[in-house]
Amino acid sequence: MPDTKIVINPRPANPVTPASANDPKEALFSYPEPDKKLLLGWRGLLGFLGPGIILASATVGSGEVFFAPRGAAIFGYSILWCLLLGALSKGFMSYTGTRYIVLTSEHPITRWGRIFPGPKNWFPILLGVLAVLSMPSWVGGVANLLANMMMYLTNGALSVPIWATIYIVGTLAIVASGTYQHVETTQTYIVIAKVITSFVALFAVNPDWGQLLLGLIPNMPTYEPWIATKYPEIASRSIGMEMVAYVGAIGGGTYDYIGYVGLYRNKGWGAMGLPNQKEIEEKLHIIEGQFPLPTSKGEIAKAKTWLKAAQIDTIVSFGTLLLITVVFTALGSAVLHTQQLIPSGMKLLEHQSAFLTVIHPGLVYLYWLAVWCALWGVLSSIYELYPSTVYEAFRPASSWVREKGKTGVAKYVWIYMSLGGLAYNWAGFNVVTIVMVGSILGGALSCGLWCLAQIYAERKVLPPEYRMSSWVVVCVALSGIFLIAMAVFSVLDQFKLV
């Protein structure tokens, strides 16, 4: 095994810069001709789904099945604004990364390592470490939900740790023997099934639509008196910690998004479709200032056409996320909150079966099938995403990671996050406690840092013609501030400092 070399050194005083970097007339490359389907309207654009479907299944499952209904069960409709704002913020965040890699062929985390003041690569390593620390909590948390479901359905035939072990080891074996295309296709059908079943349940329950709309108005939720009486363990947790668990869970975190942007390499969109990709990457690596991207009207038009692929992938992914978040928050408020039932302890998923049994008791079987598909979709998707996350985060600083590639790194990542997920479950933690680490570090704090970092990076390296429009920049900045504020508030609230 070659030595691992981590580069955290000050930049050289006189970096080597190619001639093209100083001559705006000499572009580094010309964009490939856009796929004709990008010019055919929505029907053609729907052919450009892919990484967003993987992300949707990796993030929507746990949020819709457990966290959105749980938040609604505790706080009612008043938590809706927080869930939607968190999801919307992550939508803007993810788009900043996907548009950047389509325009430049470079993962944004690579550029952050070169342009931030201080030792080289410190920021990618920071985000990478936060992501790596968060990974086992999500493997363990999703496996814990699946284990609780099987405990209920089999009348306790096996314990939660044993069921969690079966799912973690079994999913690892399946994903390790499969292909990206197989995973992507499987998740497409799972996400479609989620949307259909959730809509049927919503209209069957017929929630209070007026209260649902009022839930869009930001407010500070509170614990009602019955929660302290019936669920003292929940009432003992700070409201800030409870809220950040939902914000972190809904839409995932940097442990998902670093890998999500990296999966775009499989699609060949925009600059990533150029045949001399390795040569371009080497030239970009030594450029310190603004990129010499082509600035003719024709080239800019081609680039913007390719951006449609990233836009539709993001819109479908986060549109699905927002839609299902609203649906399951409404269901949780109408069914669980009114009956004072909160998913907790060993009853994490049973109460939610009422979402479909209000239509017909026999639909309880459809509910459990949908839950299983959603949760297993999450578990299988993160085994695809997280090796890409580790590869992209540490690639700029580690020669060993670059040499191994994503495929070579995958087995080490799989072993690490599997063992960590098993440890959480065998230690006896419940799902909320397990995912709290990931929610604060990876789901809120580092997502907010990503937003602000990418605004800075675009201004630093992209020509004006390629930068985000002003309204998008404002939305991204507000998203970053909100996510960082949620992480800070949760910690301060936990220690009674606010």
Rosetta blueprint (number, residue, H / E / L):
1 M L
2 P L
3 D L
4 T L
5 K L
6 I E
7 V L
8 I L
9 N L
10 P L
11 R L
12 P L
13 A L
14 N L
15 P L
16 V L
17 T L
18 P L
19 A H
20 S H
21 A H
22 N H
23 D L
24 P L
25 K L
26 E L
27 A L
28 L L
29 F L
30 S L
31 Y L
32 P L
33 E L
34 P L
35 D L
36 K H
37 K H
38 L H
39 L H
40 L L
41 G L
42 W H
43 R H
44 G H
45 L H
46 L H
47 G H
48 F H
49 L L
50 G L
51 P H
52 G H
53 I H
54 I H
55 L H
56 A H
57 S H
58 A H
59 T H
60 V H
61 G H
62 S H
63 G H
64 E H
65 V H
66 F H
67 F H
68 A H
69 P H
70 R H
71 G H
72 A H
73 A H
74 I H
75 F H
76 G H
77 Y H
78 S H
79 I H
80 L H
81 W H
82 C H
83 L H
84 L H
85 L H
86 G H
87 A H
88 L H
89 S H
90 K H
91 G H
92 F H
93 M H
94 S H
95 Y H
96 T H
97 G H
98 T H
99 R H
100 Y H
101 I H
102 V H
103 L H
104 T H
105 S L
106 E L
107 H L
108 P H
109 I H
110 T H
111 R H
112 W H
113 G H
114 R H
115 I H
116 F L
117 P L
118 G L
119 P L
120 K L
121 N L
122 W H
123 F H
124 P H
125 I H
126 L H
127 L H
128 G H
129 V H
130 L H
131 A H
132 V H
133 L H
134 S H
135 M H
136 P H
137 S H
138 W H
139 V H
140 G H
141 G H
142 V H
143 A H
144 N H
145 L H
146 L H
147 A H
148 N H
149 M H
150 M H
151 M H
152 Y H
153 L H
154 T L
155 N L
156 G L
157 A L
158 L L
159 S L
160 V H
161 P H
162 I H
163 W H
164 A H
165 T H
166 I H
167 Y H
168 I H
169 V H
170 G H
171 T H
172 L H
173 A H
174 I H
175 V H
176 A H
177 S L
178 G L
179 T L
180 Y H
181 Q H
182 H H
183 V H
184 E H
185 T H
186 T H
187 Q H
188 T H
189 Y H
190 I H
191 V H
192 I H
193 A H
194 K H
195 V H
196 I H
197 T H
198 S H
199 F H
200 V H
201 A H
202 L H
203 F H
204 A H
205 V H
206 N L
207 P L
208 D L
209 W H
210 G H
211 Q H
212 L H
213 L H
214 L H
215 G L
216 L L
217 I L
218 P L
219 N L
220 M L
221 P L
222 T L
223 Y L
224 E L
225 P H
226 W H
227 I H
228 A H
229 T H
230 K H
231 Y L
232 P H
233 E H
234 I H
235 A H
236 S L
237 R L
238 S L
239 I H
240 G H
241 M H
242 E H
243 M H
244 V H
245 A H
246 Y H
247 V H
248 G H
249 A H
250 I L
251 G L
252 G L
253 G L
254 T H
255 Y H
256 D H
257 Y H
258 I H
259 G H
260 Y H
261 V H
262 G H
263 L H
264 Y H
265 R H
266 N H
267 K L
268 G L
269 W L
270 G H
271 A H
272 M H
273 G H
274 L L
275 P L
276 N L
277 Q H
278 K H
279 E H
280 I H
281 E H
282 E H
283 K H
284 L H
285 H H
286 I L
287 I L
288 E L
289 G L
290 Q L
291 F L
292 P L
293 L L
294 P L
295 T L
296 S L
297 K H
298 G H
299 E H
300 I H
301 A H
302 K H
303 A H
304 K H
305 T H
306 W H
307 L H
308 K H
309 A H
310 A H
311 Q H
312 I H
313 D H
314 T H
315 I H
316 V H
317 S H
318 F H
319 G H
320 T H
321 L H
322 L H
323 L H
324 I H
325 T H
326 V H
327 V H
328 F H
329 T H
330 A H
331 L H
332 G H
333 S H
334 A H
335 V H
336 L H
337 H H
338 T L
339 Q L
340 Q L
341 L L
342 I L
343 P L
344 S E
345 G L
346 M L
347 K E
348 L L
349 L L
350 E L
351 H H
352 Q H
353 S H
354 A H
355 F H
356 L H
357 T H
358 V L
359 I L
360 H L
361 P H
362 G H
363 L H
364 V H
365 Y H
366 L H
367 Y H
368 W H
369 L H
370 A H
371 V H
372 W H
373 C H
374 A H
375 L H
376 W H
377 G H
378 V H
379 L H
380 S H
381 S H
382 I H
383 Y H
384 E H
385 L H
386 Y H
387 P H
388 S H
389 T H
390 V H
391 Y H
392 E H
393 A H
394 F H
395 R L
396 P L
397 A L
398 S E
399 S H
400 W H
401 V H
402 R H
403 E H
404 K H
405 G H
406 K H
407 T H
408 G H
409 V H
410 A H
411 K H
412 Y H
413 V H
414 W H
415 I H
416 Y H
417 M H
418 S H
419 L H
420 G H
421 G H
422 L H
423 A H
424 Y H
425 N H
426 W H
427 A L
428 G L
429 F L
430 N L
431 V H
432 V H
433 T H
434 I H
435 V H
436 M H
437 V H
438 G H
439 S H
440 I H
441 L H
442 G H
443 G H
444 A H
445 L H
446 S H
447 C H
448 G H
449 L H
450 W H
451 C H
452 L H
453 A H
454 Q H
455 I H
456 Y H
457 A H
458 E H
459 R H
460 K H
461 V H
462 L L
463 P L
464 P H
465 E H
466 Y H
467 R L
468 M L
469 S L
470 S H
471 W H
472 V H
473 V H
474 V H
475 C H
476 V H
477 A H
478 L H
479 S H
480 G H
481 I H
482 F H
483 L H
484 I H
485 A H
486 M H
487 A H
488 V H
489 F H
490 S H
491 V H
492 L H
493 D H
494 Q H
495 F L
496 K L
497 L L
498 V L
